[in-house]
Amino acid sequence: MKQYKNNKLGLVGLGLLIFFLLIAVFAPYIAPYDPHQRFESTEHPNSEHLLGTNHVGQDILSELIYGTRVSLFITLFASIAAVGIGLLIGLVAGYFKRFDFYLMRLTDLFLTIPKLPIIIIIAAFMLPSVWNLVFVFAIFEWAITARIIRSEVLTLRHRNYVDATRLFGAKDSHILAWHIFPYVVPLVFVQLVLVSRYIILAESGLSFIGLGDPTAKSWGMMLHDAFAYPTIFISDLWMWWMLPAGLCIVLTILSFTFIGYALEEIVNPSLKRSPWI
Amino acid sequence: MQTKIITKIVGYIIIIFIIISLNFFLPRMMPAGPLSGLTSSTQPVSEQYIMYIVDLMHGDLGWSTTKNAPVWDVLMRSIKWTLLLVGSSTAIYITLGILLGAVSAWKKGKKTDVGLLILFISLASFPPFFLGMLFIIYFGWRLDIFPRFGAQTLYIDYSTAFGTLLDILHHLFLPALTLTLTSIGVIYLITRNSMLNILDEEYIRTARAKGLGEWYIIRRHALKNAMLPIITLVALIAGLVITGTIFVETVFAYPGVGLLVSDAISAHDYPLLQGAFLFFAFAILAVNFTADRIYELLDPRVKED
């Protein structure tokens, strides 16, 4: 905790993330209108619509605020699910020798598989919905976490205190829960941040090419609408329709990057930190 | 070693099988998949599956409803543009990323290092399609010095080959720049990190003590040893760069396979989408496989294992 407080980048990142999380949670209280409510279409910014309105007359600022909700919801749920699966597989593979070989071949398979094309094709054939996106990301993003957790468990498994606990007759489940799990928690947090960073990038891309949920628009989906509008670049529309949504994505990714950087500095002080992908 | 290679090859075969099967079963399972033209027959699924594999072997990927042509022909027309885009960006981001990463490690903590670090971390936070849009707005519309879409000027007949080449490069510049800038950060960072680790080692200190030039040490001693993690990484992000073309080509209406993907999605042209999916999946697999082999050739430890 104390170490984290001393890390300026980490603090900036955390501040940004909390800012967006607050907007997401309190969206109905902050947004001036319901994002589905329709007014005059493509209005320029004015006192009633601070960021104007879009092609079907929805208030862009309200869309942006509710979009925070959708983007962060998908990102956080999917990364929690993916890291959860990875944690479980990593713990089991690292601790129980008899499962190790098969689980690790499965992990290798998911590491080699061209995941983004597969995610895109599955998303294209499913009905576009927020939960479906969460589902496909969770299925294809757990492998790196599993590998990292497993190698940590391997080094923990034969520490003296673990052997001693086993000698006193402790069950495997007890050892895993009380003597191994607490030591991999920091790694789990690093993975949560890195996976979130990847998922929000991928989610915005998927929504941009038209695979997002049209009833719950994320930031990427807003960019999709804006880009499809014929005169988006010729008129000044892009300034309030495209730029804010794009910058929100960039800032969120940046916040995850900073938090990840700071956490890794604490968990893994040598410079051999993982690159951010 | 022998068993290691065998498990790896078995892994690749399983993945190819998964990709092909996914392509077959998805339209038959998903609620949104229109089955018209895909399951016209009343044959049992097993027979359809065998038929599908046989067709695939013959390069028969079905009929694209929007392009009104065989999917195979549509793909063949587009592949060259995607290869040009990926190839040129990859060449640039690898060379520049490694070079600047080495410079950064060498100048650790100085202005050059910090500046490069901030620049590349920020660039890596831009989704490729967003950066592309900003480039179109600024270089395409404001300054009007680069074309805003396509890979060639339409309806202009250049009499010289040089004129055609210039036109193609002119169109390639912004898409390639977008893809390069959004991919370079990772290579730069891993080079910087592994160089920093290596510059601390004893043999580098020995080389310095011998009075060897700083740049000579970086080039001959440090960079050479930093290459292995870099190669692994190139394979890892190759997938990201190859699929990145989907977004970049969409923004610049660059007529490669990536543009086919977003066109097919918005027009519900599922046979075309599936054909493009096969292209991307196999391209990434091929790059991974090649990088694996190169790694084995370069790293003596892998062989002894």
Interface residues (C-beta under 8 A of the other chain):
Chain A: R105 D108 L109 T112 I113 P114 K115 L116 P117 I118 I120 I121 I122 A124 F125 M126 L127 P128 L201 S204 G205 F208 I209 G210 L211 G220 L223 F227 F233 I234 W238 M242 G246 I249 V250 L251 I253 L254 T257 S270 L271 K272 R273 P275 W276 I277
Chain B: T7 G11 Y12 I14 I15 I18 I19 L22 N23 L26 P27 M29 M30 P31 A32 G33 I121 S122 A124 S125 F126 P127 P128 F129 F130 M133 L134 I136 I137 G140 W141 R148 G185 V186 L189 I190 N193 S194 L196 N197 L233 L236 I237 G239 L240 T243 I246 F247 T250 V251 V261 S262 I265 S266 Y270 L273 Q274 F277 F280 A281 I284 L285 N288
